[in-house]
Amino acid sequence: MRRGPGWRTALAGLVACAELVAASPAAAKKPQHIAKEASLGAGSALATMVWTPLKLTHALVGIVAGGICFAVTGGDTEVWKRVQSRALTGDYVVTPRHLQGKQKLRFSGGGDDGGGDKKKNK
Protein backbone atom coordinates (compact mmCIF):
# COMPACT_ATOMS: atom_id res chain seq x y z
CA MET A 1 0.00 0.00 0.00
CA ARG A 2 1.38 3.36 -1.03
CA ARG A 3 0.78 6.54 0.93
CA GLY A 4 0.02 9.84 -0.71
CA PRO A 5 2.31 12.86 -0.51
CA GLY A 6 0.14 14.64 2.08
CA TRP A 7 0.45 12.06 4.88
CA ARG A 8 3.57 13.71 6.30
CA THR A 9 1.84 17.09 6.44
CA ALA A 10 -1.19 15.56 8.12
CA LEU A 11 1.02 13.77 10.65
CA ALA A 12 2.96 16.96 11.38
CA GLY A 13 -0.32 18.84 11.91
CA LEU A 14 -1.57 16.15 14.25
CA VAL A 15 1.64 16.26 16.31
CA ALA A 16 1.48 20.07 16.46
CA CYS A 17 -2.12 19.96 17.69
CA ALA A 18 -1.22 17.37 20.30
CA GLU A 19 1.63 19.57 21.56
CA LEU A 20 -0.65 22.60 21.79
CA VAL A 21 -3.29 20.68 23.71
CA ALA A 22 -0.69 19.19 26.07
CA ALA A 23 0.99 22.57 26.66
CA SER A 24 -2.19 24.53 27.32
CA PRO A 25 -2.46 23.64 31.06
CA ALA A 26 1.12 24.77 31.57
CA ALA A 27 0.46 27.99 29.69
CA ALA A 28 -2.55 28.71 31.90
CA LYS A 29 -0.28 28.97 34.98
CA LYS A 30 1.78 32.00 34.00
CA PRO A 31 4.16 33.23 36.68
CA GLN A 32 3.34 36.67 38.01
CA HIS A 33 6.92 37.80 38.33
CA ILE A 34 8.73 36.40 35.30
CA ALA A 35 11.81 38.61 35.69
CA LYS A 36 12.21 37.65 39.35
CA GLU A 37 11.87 33.94 38.62
CA ALA A 38 14.25 34.17 35.68
CA SER A 39 16.87 35.95 37.77
CA LEU A 40 16.51 33.38 40.56
CA GLY A 41 16.91 30.58 38.04
CA ALA A 42 19.97 32.17 36.47
CA GLY A 43 21.44 32.95 39.88
CA SER A 44 20.95 29.41 41.10
CA ALA A 45 22.54 28.04 37.92
CA LEU A 46 25.59 30.29 38.34
CA ALA A 47 25.86 29.53 42.05
CA THR A 48 25.61 25.80 41.32
CA MET A 49 28.56 26.08 38.91
CA VAL A 50 30.69 27.28 41.82
CA TRP A 51 29.08 25.26 44.64
CA THR A 52 29.01 21.79 43.05
CA PRO A 53 32.76 21.45 42.32
CA LEU A 54 33.49 22.54 45.90
CA LYS A 55 30.97 20.07 47.29
CA LEU A 56 32.27 17.24 45.10
CA THR A 57 35.83 17.98 46.25
CA HIS A 58 34.63 17.90 49.86
CA ALA A 59 32.91 14.57 49.23
CA LEU A 60 36.01 13.08 47.59
CA VAL A 61 38.21 14.19 50.48
CA GLY A 62 35.63 12.72 52.86
CA ILE A 63 35.75 9.39 51.07
CA VAL A 64 39.53 9.28 51.36
CA ALA A 65 39.44 10.45 55.00
CA GLY A 66 36.78 7.84 55.79
CA GLY A 67 38.98 5.13 54.34
CA ILE A 68 41.96 6.33 56.37
CA CYS A 69 39.86 6.46 59.55
CA PHE A 70 38.58 2.97 58.84
CA ALA A 71 42.14 1.65 58.46
CA VAL A 72 43.57 3.52 61.46
CA THR A 73 40.78 2.41 63.81
CA GLY A 74 41.19 -1.22 62.81
CA GLY A 75 37.98 -1.45 60.81
CA ASP A 76 35.63 0.52 63.07
CA THR A 77 32.61 1.01 60.82
CA GLU A 78 30.95 3.53 63.15
CA VAL A 79 33.78 6.02 62.67
CA TRP A 80 33.73 5.36 58.94
CA LYS A 81 29.95 5.95 58.80
CA ARG A 82 30.22 9.25 60.68
CA VAL A 83 32.92 10.59 58.37
CA GLN A 84 31.11 9.40 55.25
CA SER A 85 27.72 10.74 56.31
CA ARG A 86 29.11 14.20 56.99
CA ALA A 87 31.12 14.30 53.77
CA LEU A 88 28.60 12.82 51.35
CA THR A 89 25.37 14.38 52.57
CA GLY A 90 24.41 17.97 52.07
CA ASP A 91 23.26 19.92 49.04
CA TYR A 92 25.02 19.48 45.72
CA VAL A 93 22.82 21.96 43.81
CA VAL A 94 21.80 25.53 44.66
CA THR A 95 18.09 26.05 44.06
CA PRO A 96 16.02 29.25 43.92
CA ARG A 97 14.63 28.28 47.35
CA HIS A 98 18.17 28.53 48.74
CA LEU A 99 18.65 31.99 47.23
CA GLN A 100 15.32 33.16 48.64
CA GLY A 101 16.26 31.94 52.12
CA LYS A 102 13.37 29.47 52.23
CA GLN A 103 15.73 26.51 52.51
CA LYS A 104 19.10 26.28 54.24
CA LEU A 105 22.05 25.41 52.01
CA ARG A 106 23.93 22.58 53.70
CA PHE A 107 27.58 21.94 52.82
CA SER A 108 27.86 18.85 54.98
CA GLY A 109 25.34 16.57 56.58
CA GLY A 110 24.17 16.03 60.11
CA GLY A 111 25.42 13.71 62.79
CA ASP A 112 25.47 9.92 62.83
CA ASP A 113 22.40 9.53 60.65
CA GLY A 114 23.80 11.90 58.04
CA GLY A 115 20.46 13.51 57.46
CA GLY A 116 20.64 16.61 59.58
CA ASP A 117 17.33 18.21 60.50
CA LYS A 118 15.17 17.51 57.46
CA LYS A 119 12.10 19.24 58.93
CA LYS A 120 13.75 22.65 58.51
CA ASN A 121 14.07 22.20 54.75
CA LYS A 122 10.38 21.63 54.06
ChimeraX attribute file (.defattr): number of C-alpha atoms within 10 A of each C-alpha:
attribute: neighborCount
match mode: 1-to-1
recipient: residues
	/A:1	3
	/A:2	4
	/A:3	7
	/A:4	7
	/A:5	8
	/A:6	9
	/A:7	10
	/A:8	11
	/A:9	10
	/A:10	11
	/A:11	11
	/A:12	12
	/A:13	12
	/A:14	12
	/A:15	12
	/A:16	12
	/A:17	12
	/A:18	11
	/A:19	11
	/A:20	12
	/A:21	11
	/A:22	11
	/A:23	11
	/A:24	10
	/A:25	10
	/A:26	9
	/A:27	10
	/A:28	8
	/A:29	8
	/A:30	9
	/A:31	10
	/A:32	8
	/A:33	8
	/A:34	10
	/A:35	10
	/A:36	11
	/A:37	13
	/A:38	12
	/A:39	12
	/A:40	18
	/A:41	17
	/A:42	14
	/A:43	16
	/A:44	19
	/A:45	16
	/A:46	12
	/A:47	15
	/A:48	18
	/A:49	13
	/A:50	12
	/A:51	17
	/A:52	16
	/A:53	12
	/A:54	14
	/A:55	22
	/A:56	14
	/A:57	12
	/A:58	16
	/A:59	23
	/A:60	15
	/A:61	15
	/A:62	19
	/A:63	18
	/A:64	13
	/A:65	16
	/A:66	21
	/A:67	17
	/A:68	14
	/A:69	18
	/A:70	18
	/A:71	13
	/A:72	10
	/A:73	12
	/A:74	9
	/A:75	13
	/A:76	12
	/A:77	15
	/A:78	12
	/A:79	16
	/A:80	20
	/A:81	18
	/A:82	17
	/A:83	24
	/A:84	24
	/A:85	24
	/A:86	22
	/A:87	25
	/A:88	21
	/A:89	19
	/A:90	19
	/A:91	17
	/A:92	19
	/A:93	18
	/A:94	23
	/A:95	19
	/A:96	19
	/A:97	15
	/A:98	16
	/A:99	16
	/A:100	10
	/A:101	9
	/A:102	12
	/A:103	15
	/A:104	15
	/A:105	17
	/A:106	17
	/A:107	19
	/A:108	21
	/A:109	21
	/A:110	18
	/A:111	14
	/A:112	15
	/A:113	12
	/A:114	19
	/A:115	14
	/A:116	18
	/A:117	10
	/A:118	8
	/A:119	6
	/A:120	9
	/A:121	13
	/A:122	7
